[in-house]
């Protein structure tokens, strides 16, 4: 499975929890990625223990990833409306 985790207010709300989750998910054979609506030049560079980070530049996360050929099976996001809606 591909599991996509949001960064702001999701990963940042409990980084230790998510780091453990990411480690377990990867050990179990899953792929974990991050999609954020940030621009790649916005704020500090973000990092999630080697997880690939996709910056959508305010585009809907699902559409942006689909254009890259990535189709997550599971989305974890505190504001799921941004998965399908542009910012």
N, C-alpha and C positions, 0 to 999 in steps of 0.2 A: 504494500500500500504506500501511497504518497500522502504524508500528513503535512499540512501547511499550517503554521502557527503565525499569528499576527505578532508584531513587536510591541508597539506602544500600548500600554494598559492591559496587555495580555502577558507576553513574556516578562515585561518590566515589572508587572505586579507581583511576581513570585519567581525570580530567576533561578533560585536553587531548586524549586519544585520542577520547573520546566527543564532544567539541565538534567535532572534525574530521569524525567520522562523521556527526553530526547535520547539519552544513553540507552535506556531500556528498549525504546522503539527501534533504534538502530540495531542493537544486539539481537532483536527479534526478527530482523530481516526487512524492516521497513525503511523507507527513505523519508527524511524530515527536511522540510524547507521552510523559509520564512518569506512572507509577502507583506510589504509595508507600503502604505500610500505615500510615504515620503518621496521627495526627490533625492537622488543620490548625492546631491551637494548640500542637503538640508541637515543642519545640526551636526552632532558628532557622528563619526562612523560607527555603525552598530555591529555587534558581534554576538553570535550565539554558539560558542564552542564548535566552530567549524561548519555550522549549518549554512548552506547557500542562502544568501539574502537577495531577494528580488525587490527592487524599488520600482513602483508603478507610476510615479510622478502624477499622482491623483487620479489615475485611470482605475476603473474597476479591476479588482485583483484577479477575478476569474478570467476576464477577457485578456488582460495582460499576459497571464501565464499561458492561456490557450494559444496566443499568438507565438509563444516560445515553444509550443508543443508539450506543455506540462499541464496535466489534468489531475489535480489532487483528488484523492478519494475521501479525505476527511479535512474539514476546515475547523480551526480553533481560533475564534475571534471574538473580542468583547463587543464589537459593533458589526455584526454580520451583514448589515445592509451594504457595507462598503465592498463586500465580495462581488456584488453584481451592479453597483452604482458608482458612477464617476464622482469624484470629490469636487 
